[in-house]
Amino acid sequence: MDTNRAALLFLFFLPPFFHACNATAAGLRQPKWRRELETYSGSGLYETRYFTQTLDHFNFNPQSYAKFQQRYLVNHTYWGGKGSPIFVYTGNEGGIELFAKNTGFMFDIAPSFKALLVFIEHRYYGESIPFGGEDVAYSNASTLGYLCVTQAIADFATLIIDLKKNLTSEDSPVVAFGGSYGGMLAAWFRLKYPHVVLGALASSAPLLQFDDLVSPYTFYNIVTNDFRSESESCYRTIKSSWKELDDTLSRPGGPKKLAKAFKTCSDEVSNLPQWIEEALVYGAMTDYPTVSDFLTPLPAYPVKQMCKAIDDPISGNDTFARLYGAMNIYYNYTGKATCFDVNTDSLDDTVGTDGWNWQSCTEMILPTGGRSEESMFPANKYSYDDNAGFCESYYGVAPRPHWITTEFGGHDITRVLKRFGSNIIFFNGLRDPWSGGGVLKSLNPSLKAMVVPQGAHHVDLRYSTKEDPMWLQNVRRKEINIIAGWTNQFYADSKL
């Protein structure tokens, strides 16, 4: 497997593989239904509830009926009651609170729609862990086998149908929202369960990042272009730095020199190049036009700020001092860090890396590891076989790289979806490295693509602020109008 974690983690995106996801489930606990109806989060944005979910929706073996507690968050502050819209966020590869916190668009528009907001946690992430906990659930392929896209989407459908019944609001229109992997799930949810969900906003959803649909070099080419568009000298400094880093690491006393240059917490800095690469990749992904705190606190336009630090004449010709300035922007924008731990993945506490590694080894085969000679990263030829070999040795299962396009489509998507797909918005910002696998052209009058050259990863789903640029305000206005059209048509059809 590509050792680059940035290529594996999808963040507000990353994806699953075989239809029923069969696995052995002996000894499963069956927790009872539990709800915490009035236990609000510290922020007051939602209340936490739990739904008793079925482990396996597609088989009728005894173990398939085992249950687990699936967490979901609810905000009914603005809900108009019976028959009013329900807006559902289709959870990603991590605890659901992260996505609720970073999907302010839903909170912003809920009052005008009188909508109930529901954020559903993805199975095997956060607190929604089968088998009584991670120790068993992540222990082997037999228990991990139930972690796949088709099961996750069936979870969403089952939970929503039950929720509407409990609310005696079966006639409420449901709209799905999702960013990144969650955006993929939102789109697939609409395609597979059109009787459950009226429409979907799929933001930064790389639905075409499979098979041979997109070049495996596209992802890093976009990251490179983001930095190069800010400064040619910034691009060249980064591009030439990798050899200098490797040479210094291999020399006696080199690691200590690097530890001093980058103010690391120890002299163990073998992971330093990967740590730097992670900052560059995620800085490009989250190149938002306003101050943000998604993966880490960042200033507005972090790529521009990182390049300014690299080009700062105060650093002279010292490559490491230049890079340190950029890393200090990404990892220490708050100024609170006294040293950097380069051997700890900064995302381990943010997303479910164990669960996602399984998904990326089974059905979510997203070719992204290729780096061309023009890349600002070290050139690397993408190899599916290397990745597959790791997965087979680590999990004992072979990846199924063609399953997602078999289950959900992808090839000839214009011709296919034009005829049977409807009510999906595909948003992509071209500064987002995942946009290379996005749907960038409208496919029919109700399959709308919104493409913004300045946009980053699911920037449209963030809370609106007075600092938002006009292009972002216009995108959100269009999305609101489209969603309003869906719901208005739903109510009009209900009267027939």
HELIX and SHEET records of a PDB file:
HELIX    1   1 ARG A    5  LEU A    8  1                                   4    
HELIX    2   2 PRO A   62  TYR A   65  5                                   4    
HELIX    3   3 ILE A   96  LYS A  101  1                                   6    
HELIX    4   4 GLY A  104  PHE A  113  1                                  10    
HELIX    5   5 PRO A  130  GLY A  132  5                                   3    
HELIX    6   6 GLU A  134  ALA A  137  1                                   4    
HELIX    7   7 ALA A  141  LEU A  144  1                                   4    
HELIX    8   8 VAL A  149  ASN A  166  1                                  18    
HELIX    9   9 TYR A  181  LYS A  192  1                                  12    
HELIX   10  10 THR A  218  GLU A  230  1                                  13    
HELIX   11  11 GLU A  232  SER A  250  1                                  19    
HELIX   12  12 GLY A  254  ALA A  261  1                                   8    
HELIX   13  13 LEU A  272  MET A  285  1                                  14    
HELIX   14  14 PRO A  302  ILE A  310  1                                   9    
HELIX   15  15 PRO A  313  SER A  315  5                                   3    
HELIX   16  16 THR A  319  TYR A  331  1                                  13    
HELIX   17  17 THR A  353  THR A  362  1                                  10    
HELIX   18  18 TYR A  384  TYR A  395  1                                  12    
HELIX   19  19 TRP A  403  PHE A  408  1                                   6    
HELIX   20  20 ILE A  413  PHE A  420  1                                   8    
HELIX   21  21 PRO A  433  GLY A  437  5                                   5    
HELIX   22  22 VAL A  459  LEU A  461  5                                   3    
HELIX   23  23 MET A  470  SER A  494  1                                  25    
SHEET    1   A 9 ARG A  35  TYR A  40  0                                        
SHEET    2   A 9 GLU A  47  THR A  54 -1                                        
SHEET    3   A 9 LYS A  67  ASN A  75 -1                                        
SHEET    4   A 9 LEU A 116  ILE A 120 -1                                        
SHEET    5   A 9 ILE A  86  THR A  90  1                                        
SHEET    6   A 9 VAL A 174  GLY A 179  1                                        
SHEET    7   A 9 GLY A 199  SER A 203  1                                        
SHEET    8   A 9 ILE A 424  GLY A 429  1                                        
SHEET    9   A 9 LEU A 447  VAL A 452  1                                        
SHEET    1   B 2 SER A 292  ASP A 293  0                                        
SHEET    2   B 2 PRO A 297  LEU A 298 -1                                        
END                                                                             
